[in-house]
Amino acid sequence: MANVFDSSASAESSMRRIQRFMADFELPMKLISGFIFVILSENNNLLLVLDLTNWKFGDSNINILML
């Protein structure tokens, strides 16, 4: 996403901007699930897959749950 920003800033600067936004932004899960089912409502054969990924970045544990 940072590479396609309409900005004169570098991609690294845009990436930091995205990271700051995401760190302070809380997205309600009910809104996310409603969005998923609206955009996928055309599909009759829908398969949702849940995946949990754990990473270690320095001393920080990073846990990402994907649907």
SVG drawing of the C-alpha trace seen along z (x, -y; Angstrom):
<svg xmlns="http://www.w3.org/2000/svg" viewBox="-25 -15 40 40">
<polyline fill="none" stroke="black" stroke-width="0.4" points="0.0,0.0 2.8,-2.4 4.2,-2.1 1.0,-3.4 0.2,-6.4 -0.4,-9.6 2.4,-11.4 5.8,-12.8 7.0,-11.0 9.2,-7.9 7.6,-4.5 9.3,-4.0 7.7,-7.2 4.3,-6.2 4.8,-2.8 5.4,-4.4 2.3,-6.6 0.2,-3.4 1.8,-1.8 0.9,-4.8 -2.6,-4.8 -3.1,-1.1 -1.6,-1.2 -4.2,-3.8 -7.2,-2.5 -9.7,0.0 -12.0,1.7 -15.1,3.4 -15.3,7.1 -19.0,6.9 -18.3,4.3 -15.6,6.5 -17.7,9.6 -20.7,7.7 -18.4,6.3 -17.0,9.8 -20.5,11.3 -21.7,8.4 -18.9,8.5 -19.0,12.3 -22.8,12.7 -22.7,13.5 -20.8,16.8 -22.9,19.8 -20.0,22.1 -18.3,20.1 -15.5,21.5 -14.0,19.4 -10.6,20.3 -9.3,19.2 -5.5,19.0 -3.4,17.9 0.2,16.9 2.7,16.2 6.0,14.4 8.8,13.1 10.2,9.7 13.0,8.9 11.5,9.2 8.0,8.7 5.5,11.5 3.3,10.8 0.0,12.8 -2.2,12.3 -5.5,14.0 -6.7,14.1 -10.1,15.1"/>
</svg>
